[in-house]
Amino acid sequence: MKQTFDVNTTGYPFPAKPAPLDTNEQRFYGEKIKKLLKQQDAVLVAHYYTDPEIQALVEETGGCIADSLEMARFGNRHPASTLLVVGVRFMGETAKILNPEKRVFMPTLNAECSLDLGCPADEFTAFCDSHPDRTVVVYANTSAAVKARADWVVTSSIALELVEYLDGLGEKILWAPDRHLGHYVQKKSGADILSWQATCIVHDEFKTQALIQMKALYPDAAILVHPESPAAVVDMADAVGSTSQLIEAAKRLTQKKLIVATDRGIFYKMQQACPDKELFAAPTAGEGATCKTCAHCPWMAMNDFRAIAEGLEQGGLMHEIHIDEKLRQQALLPLNRMLDFAKRLKLSSNR
């Protein structure tokens, strides 16, 4: 399928939005996907940031909607021989690294991530080589090649705990790629962190002044913020955390109105968790600013019903994830360290 692009001010090529499907087309492709899942012995694994109708289909077919850590866990333990990862490319690569025996398809291999694009493997390797005394910790939102250069991989749900653990061992950290998350973890942990300077184009757009104005309109509302957001926005939050942690916070908080500063795709599962609460998207534009993403990842939006059906039906070079075995083995080490650490963390919290 031919792709067209617009270029934003950061220099990243934005994909064109897929043409919207009408109700009949959605029904047609939805039924087709269900049949193909059975034929291919496949399961859908989707991120919270996908569109609501996709998340509903994933639920209906017994798949998984989760953050990137739980997506990795689910794909690893599910018996299906084929995973259809509905998200962005690094999520498909992670699934393949952990499941080399399985076929891993994606609706499109052109679904990128600004954090991945903002951390090229060759430049990052040179950066690491110039700081050999530091333990390399990379966010899951990176390519297989960047993961292969790391000592640890983390997701936002365990980043703080892992860095606190490493800091307790006296280790200095080289962090990549999200500078806002790196700043948040450094501030909370007090660790010695040298950070790469990429950002998420969605979370980087949340604006303090506009958020102050929204808070004035809803003074009783709680503010929930993903730590990939700018520090000034994080400082206004009543709850800070990963996507799964924000959903848990939404359930826990007593406020009936919630202003949410993360991708608006999260509203589907958050509203399920809190049907009695009113959700508001945090503003992504303020004085002098222009909304580029309007709180929804343009690459995540490439995953529509038609693309999912094509991914299952066609596979091959256009849809299947392939990773060189040597590179996969190198990237597997820090990923397994993350999963083992997360398991130990969960066990200790349940005691």
C-alpha positions in Angstrom: 0.0 0.0 0.0 1.5 3.3 -1.0 2.2 5.7 1.8 2.1 9.5 1.7 3.7 11.8 4.3 3.5 15.2 5.8 6.6 16.6 7.5 6.2 18.1 11.0 8.5 20.7 12.5 10.6 18.0 14.2 11.6 16.6 10.8 9.8 13.3 11.3 7.6 12.2 8.4 4.0 11.9 9.6 1.9 9.2 7.9 -1.3 10.2 6.1 -4.4 9.2 8.1 -6.2 6.1 6.7 -9.5 6.8 5.0 -12.2 6.3 7.5 -14.3 3.1 7.2 -18.0 3.3 7.2 -20.1 0.9 9.4 -20.5 -1.7 6.7 -16.8 -1.7 5.9 -15.9 -2.1 9.6 -18.4 -5.0 9.9 -17.0 -6.6 6.7 -13.3 -6.4 7.8 -14.2 -7.3 11.4 -15.7 -10.6 10.3 -12.8 -11.2 8.0 -10.3 -10.7 10.8 -12.1 -13.1 13.0 -12.0 -15.8 10.3 -8.3 -15.1 9.6 -7.4 -15.3 13.2 -8.7 -18.8 13.4 -7.2 -19.9 10.1 -3.8 -18.5 11.0 -3.8 -19.7 14.7 -3.3 -16.0 15.6 -4.1 -13.7 18.4 -4.3 -9.9 18.4 -1.9 -8.0 20.8 -2.8 -4.3 20.9 -1.6 -1.2 22.8 -3.8 1.1 24.9 -3.2 3.8 22.3 -5.0 2.1 19.4 -8.4 3.3 18.3 -11.5 2.3 20.4 -13.0 0.1 17.7 -9.8 -1.9 17.5 -9.6 -2.4 21.2 -13.2 -3.7 21.2 -12.3 -6.2 18.5 -9.3 -7.4 20.4 -11.5 -8.0 23.5 -14.1 -9.8 21.4 -11.4 -12.2 19.9 -9.7 -13.0 23.2 -6.6 -10.9 22.5 -4.7 -8.5 24.8 -4.9 -4.7 25.2 -2.1 -3.5 27.4 1.0 -1.4 27.9 4.2 -2.5 26.2 5.4 -4.6 29.2 2.2 -6.6 29.4 2.1 -6.9 25.6 5.5 -8.6 25.8 4.4 -10.9 28.6 1.2 -11.9 26.9 2.8 -12.7 23.6 5.4 -14.7 25.3 2.9 -17.0 27.2 0.0 -17.2 24.7 -0.1 -20.6 22.8 -1.0 -19.0 19.4 1.7 -19.7 16.7 1.1 -16.2 15.2 1.0 -12.8 16.9 -0.6 -9.9 15.2 0.8 -6.9 17.0 -1.4 -3.8 16.7 0.8 -0.9 17.6 4.1 0.5 16.3 7.2 -1.2 15.0 9.2 -1.5 18.1 6.4 -3.5 19.7 6.4 -6.0 16.9 10.2 -6.3 17.1 10.0 -6.9 20.9 7.4 -9.6 20.3 9.7 -11.3 17.8 12.8 -11.0 20.0 10.9 -12.8 22.8 9.1 -15.3 20.4 11.5 -16.3 17.6 9.5 -19.5 17.0 6.3 -17.5 16.3 5.3 -15.6 13.2 4.9 -11.9 14.2 2.8 -9.8 11.8 1.8 -6.1 12.0 -0.9 -4.2 10.1 1.9 -2.1 8.7 5.7 -2.0 9.2 5.6 1.7 8.5 4.1 2.5 11.9 7.0 4.2 13.6 7.6 5.9 17.0 9.3 9.3 17.4 11.4 8.0 20.3 12.7 5.2 18.1 13.3 7.5 15.1 15.0 10.0 17.5 17.5 7.4 18.7 19.4 6.0 15.6 21.4 2.9 16.5 24.7 4.1 15.1 24.6 7.4 16.8 23.5 5.8 20.0 26.3 3.2 19.9 28.8 6.0 19.5 27.3 7.8 22.5 27.5 4.7 24.6 31.1 4.0 23.5 32.1 7.5 24.7 30.7 6.8 28.2 32.0 3.3 28.9 31.7 3.7 32.7 27.9 3.9 32.6 25.2 1.2 32.7 23.0 1.6 29.6 19.3 1.6 30.3 17.0 2.0 27.3 13.3 2.5 27.1 11.2 -0.2 25.3 10.4 2.5 22.6 13.6 1.7 20.7 14.7 -0.5 17.9 16.1 -4.0 18.3 19.5 -2.6 17.4 19.4 -0.1 20.3 18.1 -2.7 22.7 21.0 -4.9 21.7 23.5 -2.2 22.8 21.8 -1.9 26.2 22.4 -3.5 29.5 18.8 -3.1 30.5 15.5 -2.4 28.8 12.7 -0.8 30.8 9.1 0.3 30.3 7.7 3.4 32.0 5.9 1.1 34.6 9.2 -0.1 36.1 11.7 2.5 35.0 11.9 4.3 38.4 12.2 1.0 40.4 14.9 -0.3 38.2 17.0 2.9 38.3 16.6 3.0 42.1 17.9 -0.6 42.2 20.9 0.2 40.0 21.6 3.4 41.9 21.7 1.4 45.1 24.4 -0.7 43.5 26.4 2.5 42.9 26.0 2.4 39.1 25.9 5.5 36.9 23.2 5.4 34.3 23.2 6.2 30.6 19.5 6.7 29.7 17.7 6.7 26.4 15.8 7.9 24.6 13.0 10.0 26.2 14.5 13.0 28.0 11.3 13.8 29.9 11.0 10.3 31.4 14.8 10.4 32.1 14.4 13.7 34.0 11.4 12.3 35.9 13.3 9.2 37.0 16.5 11.2 37.9 14.4 13.6 40.0 12.6 10.8 41.8 15.6 8.5 42.3 18.5 11.0 42.7 20.6 8.7 40.5 23.5 9.9 38.3 21.8 9.9 34.9 23.1 11.0 31.5 20.2 11.2 29.2 19.6 11.1 25.4 17.4 13.9 24.3 14.6 12.5 22.2 10.9 13.0 23.0 7.5 11.5 22.3 5.7 13.8 19.8 2.4 13.2 21.6 3.4 13.8 25.2 5.8 16.6 24.4 2.8 18.7 23.2 1.0 19.0 26.5 1.2 22.6 27.6 1.3 24.0 31.1 -0.6 27.3 30.6 -3.4 25.6 28.7 -3.6 22.9 31.5 -3.8 25.6 34.1 -6.8 27.1 32.2 -8.5 23.7 32.0 -8.0 23.1 35.7 -9.6 26.5 36.4 -12.7 25.3 34.4 -12.7 22.0 36.4 -11.2 22.9 39.8 -12.4 19.6 41.3 -10.7 17.5 38.6 -7.6 15.3 39.2 -4.8 15.6 36.7 -3.2 12.3 35.4 0.1 12.6 33.5 2.4 10.2 31.7 6.0 10.9 32.6 7.0 11.3 29.0 5.4 14.8 29.4 7.4 17.9 30.1 8.4 18.4 33.7 6.2 21.4 34.3 3.2 19.3 33.3 4.3 16.4 35.4 4.6 18.8 38.4 0.9 19.6 38.1 -0.2 16.0 38.3 -2.2 14.2 41.0 -1.0 10.9 39.6 2.0 10.1 37.4 2.6 6.8 35.7 2.6 4.4 32.8 -0.6 3.7 30.9 -1.6 0.8 33.1 -0.6 2.8 36.2 -2.8 5.7 35.1 -5.8 3.4 34.6 -5.2 2.1 38.2 -4.9 5.7 39.5 -8.2 6.6 37.7 -9.9 3.9 39.7 -8.3 4.8 42.9 -8.7 8.6 42.9 -11.9 10.0 44.5 -12.4 12.8 42.0 -15.2 12.2 39.5 -13.6 14.4 36.8 -10.2 13.4 35.4 -7.9 15.4 33.1 -5.7 12.9 31.3 -2.3 13.9 29.8 -1.5 10.9 27.6 -2.6 9.5 24.2 -6.4 9.7 24.1 -6.5 6.0 23.0 -6.3 5.2 26.7 -9.8 6.5 27.2 -11.4 3.3 26.0 -10.0 1.1 28.8 -10.0 3.9 31.4 -13.7 4.6 30.9 -14.3 0.9 31.3 -12.5 0.9 34.6 -14.3 4.1 35.8 -17.7 4.2 34.1 -18.9 6.7 36.7 -16.1 9.3 36.0 -15.9 12.0 33.4 -12.7 12.1 31.3 -11.1 15.1 29.7 -8.1 15.2 27.3 -5.4 17.4 28.5 -4.7 20.3 26.1 -1.9 19.9 23.6 -1.8 23.5 22.5 -1.3 26.8 24.3 -0.4 30.4 23.4 1.7 30.4 20.3 1.5 26.6 20.0 0.1 24.4 17.2 -1.5 21.0 17.8 0.3 18.5 15.6 -0.9 15.2 17.0 -3.9 16.3 19.2 -3.0 13.7 21.8 -3.1 10.7 19.4 0.0 9.1 17.9 -0.3 9.4 14.0 1.6 6.1 13.5 -0.7 4.3 16.0 -3.6 5.6 13.9 -2.4 3.7 10.9 -3.7 0.5 12.5 -7.3 0.3 11.1 -9.5 -2.8 10.4 -8.4 -2.9 6.7 -4.7 -2.9 7.6 -5.2 -5.6 10.3 -7.0 -7.8 7.8 -4.2 -7.3 5.2 -1.5 -8.1 7.8 -3.1 -11.4 8.6 -4.0 -12.3 4.9 -0.8 -11.2 3.2 2.0 -11.5 5.8 5.3 -11.6 4.0 7.7 -8.7 3.5 5.0 -6.1 3.9 3.7 -7.2 7.3 6.0 -9.8 9.0 8.7 -8.9 11.4 12.1 -10.5 10.8 15.2 -9.9 13.0 18.7 -11.2 12.4 19.3 -14.0 14.9 22.6 -12.6 16.3 21.0 -9.3 16.9 17.9 -10.9 18.4 20.1 -12.8 20.9 21.9 -9.6 21.9 18.6 -7.7 22.4 17.1 -10.7 24.3 19.5 -10.4 27.2 18.4 -6.9 28.4 14.8 -7.7 27.7 15.0 -10.9 29.8 16.6 -8.8 32.6 13.6 -6.5 32.5 11.1 -9.3 32.6 13.0 -11.0 35.4 13.2 -7.8 37.4 9.5 -7.1 36.8 8.6 -10.6 38.1 10.7 -10.1 41.2 9.1 -6.7 41.7 5.6 -8.1 41.4 6.4 -10.9 43.9 7.8 -8.5 46.5 4.8 -6.2 46.2 2.4 -9.1 46.7 4.1 -10.2 50.0 
